[in-house]
Amino acid sequence: MVFALVGNQNCGKTTLFNQLTGSNQHVGNFPGVTVESKSGVIRGRKNDSVVDLPGIYSLRTYTQEETVTRDFILKEKPDAILNIVDATNIERNLYLSLQLLSMRVPTVIALNMMDEVRGNGGSIDSEGLSRELGVPVVPISAAKNEGVDDLIAVLIRTAEKKDLPKVEDFCRVGPVHRCIHSVSILIEDHAERAGVSSRFAATKLIEGDEAIAERLSLDQNEIETVEHAVLEMEREGGLDWMAALAEMRYDFIERACERTVKKPGESREHKISARIDRVLTGKYTALPIFFSVMLLVFWLTFGVVGAFLSDLLTGGIEALTDLCDGALTSYGLNPVFHSLIIRGVFAGVGSVLSFLPLIVVLFFFLSVLEDTGYMARVAFVTDRLLRKIGLSGRSIVPMLIGFGCSVPAVMATRTLSSERDRRLSVMLIPFMSCSAKLPIYSLFTMAFFPDHAPLVMLGLYLFGILVGILVARISGAFVFKGKPTPFVMELPNYRLPSPKSVLLLMWEKAKDFLKKAFTVILAASVVIWFLQTFDARLNVVEGGEGSLLALVSRFLSPIFAPLGLPDWRISTALITGFTAKETVVSTLSVLLGTTASELSGVLGTLFTPVTAMSFLVFTLLYTPCVAAIATLRREFRSRFAAFGVVLFQCAIAWVCAFLVYRVALLF
């Protein structure tokens, strides 16, 4: 059997999913969309699985997550719905529950965080609430694994008996009741053929859900009849359809809670959270604290913990490479195959693995911040700023991660609520200068701007942000039209993070990165090795002067000539930068016949301060590495879309570098 796990955001859904499945999880994407899906086998029941649907507040289908949830229930027809409800905020959570009940699917409600309710002097009559709602209600504490076994037993029993919700009419009198009733009768035959509850379909038609109208195949006369019924309801009740339906549901919830819920006093957690929020979301303190927190995360990830682990892993890889190199030399393997294994395979694998500790450590800190409830505050605080460029507050996290590495940044856009916001954010991320470009900046500022190095470095970062903002405004107006989705997010109480959830997230991201990006980087590294090793007649070349890569680079050199960068060696360095931005420095070192430590002293043979500035701007803005491009392709689910993004970013980089070069020449 298959069960759908549905609930609001921050209600403990992920924690319950982890308790139900343990490590028996599979991560993927729902068909046709980039919303991440999780499914897992229930512990001790190898034939029963649960699908963790996105956290939503309603089935209004305003966001992609809401559409995914509705479509999964309607099309995949799970054996039962497991609706998790935050018992500490039961009235708001039950709003979604009523919409689920109207779908006429076997349903069990899990009242989560009951330990907090009891601890603050409250109580909920779960049996009484079960009678009010017409479905089983099971009190649990997912974080403490209390009541989860009972929940599984009730869920299995409900699915086996196919027990449908016993309550579906949430109002017995009034204009809303009459409207829903009349539309239900009108579409009853259509709904039966479509396999949809007539009352649920009637409610969605009143809400103007076009997908449901198409599913029912209504004719024009029936559509006009529905519209007339809605107008009559609004005229008679004095409320528009949205307010009328909301009032109907909340009236029912209020009556049910009056009979079954004894509200707790203000919790200790809430009091502490309120005091903390005076500082963390304060008008003058919120942003400075947020940037300080993120600076600390980046410093620990890219400068202390992650860097240490990355260096440790890199050292191990280098030792293994040297050992293999010595063994192959002793064996007398053909030099070409020797080069393929060492420079192609080992170099490719090593470059991928060196990123792994950074990604794992970064997602560890982000998961901790998410579980504590701080990330909800971050989105709230930055929403007003980002809305001015057409995004919502949720986009701030992927953008900040982009300053560390574009790969996890693009992956982090999955948390965004709409496809439009997700794609627009993905477009912005490459303009946030990643840490892999730091060796290039350091080399060129040392060589050409030693007295103003900090100012030049800061200017590059700010210029990237400025270009990203301009691209967002233009793209939002002409390409990704529409407004950012309304920002609705509950600010949960601050809580200690769940070690199990944090560790599972780290494992998922590590496994996903190795599985998806690893093969692409390895293949790209082998291709670059081949182009650097052979000439047009497939003879082995030394130094790269007559290689296929040099031939391609000379072909591309005229493109960079207007930027003051006509030398083929510069084109070669930029091309190899596609595999990893750090290779720009190593490629220049090889082509100029010097070591990396001495490279700054000989760059003057290729660049002047003006052309160096042009080169830095182009490097800042042009397409990210192959791993990031592969992640882009996966998120867009299209090679053509990813290729279009690459061309677009290269065009932006070329235009900006050209303008900088021409303006710099004037001085």
N, C-alpha and C positions, 0 to 999 in steps of 0.2 A: 504493500500500500504506500501511497505517496501523500504527504501532509504539507500544507502551505503554512508557513510561520509568518504571521502578519501582525504589525503593531506600529505605534508611533515611534518617532526617533527618541532616543534617550530613555527608553522604557525597560531596558535590560534584555532586548531581543537577542543581541549577539551573545551575551552571557548564557542565556537559556539554550541557544543553538549549540554552543560549545558543550554545555552540560549534557544535552541530548545525544550528541554525536561523538564527543571526544575528539580524536584525531582522524576519524573516519569521514573526512571532508573532501569535497572536490570543488575547485574554484574555476569558474568560466564566465561566459557572458550569455545573457538571454538572447535568443535568436533575433537578429536584425538590429540590435541596439548595443551600445557600449556599457549599459548598466551591468555591473558585476553581479554574478549569481553565485550562491553557495548552496550546495546540497550535501547531505551526509546521511549515512546509515545510522539509525538509532541504536544505541548501545544494547547489545544482547538480542537484537531483532534484525537479522541479516536481510530479511525481505521487506523491511519497512524503512522508508527514508523520509527525510524532511527537507524542504526547500526554503531557505531563508530569503524572503522577499524584501525589497527595499523598505526602509522606514518611511512611513507616510502619515499624514494627518487626516486624509479623507480620500474618497474615491472620485473626487471631482475631475480627475485626469487633467489637471492643470500642468503637472510636471510629467516628465518621462517615467519617473519612478511610479507614479500613480497609475499611468497607463499600463506599465509592465505588470503591476499587481492585478489590476482588473482583467487584463487579457490572459494572464496565467490561470486565474481562477475560472474564467469563462471557457477558454480553449483547451487547457490541459486537464481540466476537471479533476482536481485532487480529491482523494477519498474523504478528506476532512480539512477544515481550517482550524489552525491553532492560533487563536487571537490572544496575544499577550497584552495585558493592561497594567499600567502603573497604578497601583492601589493608593499611592499617596496623592495622586491627581486624577481620581477616578472619573470625575464628571467630564473632563475634556477627553480622556482616552475612550470613553464609551461612545463618543460621537462617531468614531470610525467603526466601532462594534455594531452599531445599529445599521450602518450601511452594509456591513458584511452579512448581517442576519437577513437582510432583505434579498440577498442573492440565493437563499434557499439551498445552502450547502451544509452538510453536517458540520457543526462548529462546537469547539470547546474553548472557554475563556479561562486563561491563566492569570489569576490576580497576583502580580509580582510585587515584591518589596513589602510583603505583609509583616515582616519582622520590624520594619521601620514604623508601620502603622501602629502595631501593638506597643512598640517601645515608646511611642509618643501619646499613649493613652487612648487611641482610637480602636475601632473594631468594625468589621464588615461581616454581615450575615451572608455567607456565601450561598447557603441553601435558599435563603429568601431571595437573594439576587438572581439565583438560578431560576426560580419560579417567575420572577418579574421578566426576565429576558427569554425564557423558554429554552435555554441551553445549559449544559453542565458548566459550573463555575468552580475552579479548583484553586485554593490559596497556595502560593509558593513563595520561596525566596531563591531566585536563580543563583545569586552570588554565593549563598551558603548551601546550595544543593538541597534545600528543604522542600519536600512535597513533589519533587520532580518525578520520582517513581510512581506516585499516585496519579500524577498528571498523564504519564505515558499509558497507564492502565485505562484511565477514563477515555483517553483519546482513541486507543485501539478499539475499545468497546463501542464507542459512539460511531466510529467508521464502519465496524463490522455490522452493526444494526442499522446503519444508514439513517440514524435519527436526525430528522430535519428540525430546524428551529421551530418552536411551537408558537412563537409570537412574531408576526410580521406587520401587523397594523399598529402603528405607533400613535395614531390618533383616531378616535371613533366619530367625532363630529367636527363641523367647521368646514370652511372653504378648501383647506388643504386636503382634508379627507375626501371631499367630494371630487376634487380635481384628480387626485391619484386614482380613486375608484373608477371614475369615468374613463380615464385614459387606459387603465388596466383592462377594462372590459373591451375597449376598442381594439387593443392590440393583442388580446389573449391568444388568438389563433397564430398570429405571427410569432409571438414569444415562444409558444410551444414548439413550432417548427424550428426555431433558432436555438432551442435548448436553453432558454433564459427565463428566469422568474419574471412573470408578467408585472408584478409590483415593482421589482427592481428596475425593469426596463422602463416602466411608466415614470418612475422617479428620474431616471437618467434622461428621458425625453423632455421632461419638464425643465431639467437643467441644461438642455440644449446640446446633449452629447451626440454629435454627428455620427460617430462610429457605431453607436447603438442603433441609430435610425437606419443606417446602411445595412446593418446586420439583420434588422427586422424586415427590410425591403418594403417600407411603407410607400403607398402612392401619394400623390400630391394632395388629394382630398383628405386623406387620413392625417397628413402632416398639418394641414390647415385646421383640422378639427382639434388636434393637440394644441396648436398655438392659440386657438380660440378659448379652450379650456383654461390655459395658463392665464390669459388676459382676464377671464372671468374671476379666477382665483385672486389675482392681484387687485382687481377692482373691488371685489367683495371684502377682502381681508385688509386692504389698505397697505399691503407690503409687497415688494417685488418678490419674485419666485425664490431668490437666494435667501432672503431674510425669512420668508414664510417657511421654507423647508428647515432652516436652522432652528427657528422657534419651535417647530413641531418636535424635532429631535430632542432639543434641550428641555422642553417641557416634560417629555417622557422620562428623560434621564433624571431630572429633578425629582419627579414623583417616585421613581424607583429608588433613588438614593435616600430620600426622606424616610422610607420604610426599612432600609437595610444597612445604612451607613451611619456610624457614629464618628463624626470627624475628629481627628486627633488635634491636640493643641499644636502650636507652632513648634516644629521639630528643632532639636539642637543643631542638626545639620543645616537647616534653613537659616537659623539665626547666624551661624558661623559663615555660611555662604553670603548672606546679606552684608555682613561686616567686611568680608573680603572683597565683595563686588564694589563697595564704596571706593576702593582703591584701584582694583583691576579694570573697572569700567568707568572710572571717574573721568570727567570732562578733560582734565589737564594731565592726568596720570596714566590713562589707558594706553595711549600709543607709545609713550616712552618705555613703559614697562613691557609692552608687547615686543617692541624692537630689542629690548635688552634680553628678554627670554629667548627670542629667536637667535640673537647673536651668541648667547650662551650655548644653545643647541648646536649651531654651526661650528662654534669653536670646539666643543667637545667632539663633534662628529668628524670635522675635517682637520682639526688641529691637535686633538689629544687622543681620545679613545679610538675613533674610527681610523685616524691616521696611523696610530700605533699598530692596530690590528692589520691595516693595509700594508704597512711597511714590513710587518712580520710575515704576512702571507707572500708579499713580493720577494722577500729574502729567501723564503722556502722555495718559491717557484724558480728564482735565479739559481739556487743551489741544485735543484732538480734539473734545470736546463743545462748547467755546467756538467753535471754528472752524465746526462744523456749525450751531450756534445762530446765529452771525452770518450764515452763508450763507442759512439759512432765513428769517431776518428780512429780509435784503436781497431775497430772492425774493418776500417777502410771502405766505408760506404761511399758510393758515387757522390761526388761533391754537390751535384745538383739536388739529389734527393736529401742529402745532408742539410743543405740550405733550406729546402722545403720544410723539413721537420723542425729545424731549430728556428729559422727566421719567419717561417710561415705559420706552422701549427703551434709551436710553443709560444711564439710572440703573440699570436692571436688569443690563445687561451689565457696567457698571462695577463694581457691587457683587460680581459673580461673579469677574471677573478680578482684583480686588484681593486675593482669597483665594488665587489660584493660586500666587504666589511662596512664600507661607507653606507651602502643602501640599508643593510641590516641595522646598523647603529642608528641611522637617521630615522627609520621607521619605528625603532624602539622608542625613541624620545617622542616622536609624534603620536604614537599609540598611547604613551603615558599621558601626554597632554590632552588627548581626546578622551581617555577614560576618566580623567579627573574632572572633566567638564570645562576646562579652560578654552578649548578650541571653539566651543559654542560662543563664548564671550568675544573671542577674536573676530569671528565672522560678524557678530553684532556691532562691534566697535568700528570695523572697517567698511561696513556696508555703505554708509553714506558717501565715503570717498570713492569707492569703486563704482558706485551707481552713476557717477558723473561721466565715466568712460564706457558705460553700457554693461557693466558686470554687477554681480551681487557680492556680498561680503564673503561668501564661501570661496571665491576665487583667490583670496589672499594667500592661502596656504600653499597651493601649487606654485604660485608666482615666487614665493619666498624660497621654496625648495629648489626652484630653478637656479638660484644663485649658487647652490651647491652642486647639483647635477640635474640635467634635463630629463634623464630617464625616469627617476622616481617622481619628478615634478609632473611629467605627462601622465604617469600612472595615477597620481593623486587627483587628477581632474575627474576621476570616476565619482568622487564625492559630490559633484555639482548636480543641481536639481534638473537641469534641462540640457538638451542636446545643443541648443544655441550657445548657452553659456560655456558648455564644455569645449566646443570647437573654437570659440573665440579665445578662451583661456589658453588652449593649446597653441594658438597662433602667437600669443604673447610670450610664452615661456622661453623660446630661443633668444629673445632679446634681453632676458635676464642673464647677465654674463656668468657662466658656470665656472666652477673652480678649475676645470681643466685648462682654461685659457690663461690662468695666472702665470704659468711659465713663460708664455709669449709676452704678456705685458711686462713682466719683470725684466726679461732679456732686452726688450726694445727701449724701455724707459732708462735702464742702466746704460745702454749704448748711446742714446741720443738725447735724453732729457734727465741727466743725473741730478741736476740741481732742483728739478721740479717733479721728481718721480711720484711723491704722494698725490700732488695735485693732478697729474696726468692720470693716475690710476683712478682717483675719485671721479674725474671728468668722464672717463670711459664708462664707469658704472652708471653715472647719472645720464649720460647720453643714451645708453641702451634703454634705460627706463623711459626717457622722453620719447624715443622712437617707438617703443612699445605702446605708449599711451596714444600717440598719433595714429599708429596702425589700428589700434582698437577702435578709436573714434571713426576712422574711415571704413574699416571692415564692418563695424556695427551699423553704419548708415547705408552701405551699398551691398555688402555680401551677406552678413548675418543679420538681416533686418529683424526688427522687433525690439521689445523692451526686455530688460532682465526680468527673470521670474520674480514674483512677489516673495519677499524674504520672510518666511515664517519659521521660527526656531524657538523652542523652549529652552530656557536657561536652567539646566538641571542643577541640583545641589552638588557641591564639590564632594567627590568620593575618592577613596583610594582605588587605584587602578587594579584590575583583575590580572594577576600574573599569568593565568592560563590564556586569557584573551591576547595579552601582549605577546607572549611567546608564539601563539598560533599565527598572529599577524606577521611576525618576523619570519617564521617558517614559510608562510604563503608567499611573501614578497621575494624571499631568497630563491625559492623553488621556481616561481614565475619568471624571475629575472634570468636564472640559469637556463631554463627551458626555452624561453622565447628569444632572448637577445644573444645567447651564447652561440647558437649555430650561425646566426647572421654575421656576427663579428668574425667568427672563425673563417667563414667563406670569404668575407671581404678581405681579410688579412692575406689569405692565400692568393686572391686575385691581385692585390697590390704587390705581393712578393713576385708573382709571375711577371707582372708588367715591369718591375724594377730589375728583374734578373735577365730577361731575354730581349733581344732586338727583333726587328721585323722579320729576320730570317731564322729566328729561334736559336740564335747563337747566344751563349752566355756572355754577359758584359760585366765589366768591373766599374764601379763608381757611378753608374747610372747615366753617364753622358750619352750613350747611344741606345739606351733602353727604349722599350715601347712606351714606358711612362714619360720619358723625355720627349718622345715623338708626339704623344698626345698633348703634353704640356706646351710644346712649341706651337701646336695647332691652336691652343687656347690662349696663348700669350697676347695676341692682338686684342682680346677682350679686356685684358687688364692694362693694356698700354695707355688708354685715356686716364687711368688712375695714377700714372707715373710708375707702373710696375710692369715693364715690358719683358724683363728677363725670364727665360723659361724655368729657371730654378725657383723663382718665386711662385710660378704657377704650379710647379711640382709640389712645393711645400704646402700650398693651399689644398691641392688635390688629396695629398696624404692626410691632411687634417680631417678629411671625411671619416677616416677610421677612428681617430682619437685626436683631439686638438693638441695634445702634448707632442704628437709626432711632427708637428710643424717645426718645432725646435730641433728635433733629432734629424729630420730630413735636411734642413739647412746646414746642420753640422756636417752631415755626410757629403752633401753636394759641394760645400766650400772646403772640404778636406781638412777639418779641424775638430777639436774636441768641443763638447758643449760648454765647458768652463772657459774656453778661449774664444768662443763664438762672438761675443759682444765686441771684441776688438777688431774683427774682420768684417762685420756687417756693413761697414762703410763702403765696401766694394760693390754692394748691391743697392744700398739705400742712402738717401739723404734724410735729414730731419723731416722735410716735407713729405717725402714718399713713405717714410716710416710712419708718419701720422695717418696717411691714407691706408697703409697696410693694417695698422692697428684697428681702424674703424671698420674695414672690411672683415677682419678676423672677428671683431666683436659681434657683428650682425649677421654674417652669413650662416648657412645651414649648420645645425649641430652634427654630432658624430653619428656614425652608422647605427649605434645602439639606440640613440634617440630617434633616428629616422624609422628604425624597425618598430619602435614603440608607437610612433605616430601612425604608422601603417596599421598597426593592430587596433589602436583606438578609433581611427577613422574607418576601419574595416574596408579599406580600399587602397590599392597601390597607386591608383591615379590621383587620389586625393592627397596622399602623402607626397607624391612626386610634385604635385601642384604647389604644396606648401613649401617644399625645398626650392623650387624655381622662384616662388614669390619672395622668399627670404633672401635668396641670392640677388634678386633684382633690387630689393630694398638696400642691401649692403652695397651694391655697385653704385647706386644713385647717391647714397650718403657719402661713400668714400670719394666719389667724383666731386661732389660739392665741397667737401672738406679740402681736397687737394687743390681745387681751383681757387678757393678762398685763401688758403694758406700761401699760394703763389703770389697773391697780391701783397703779402707782407714780407 
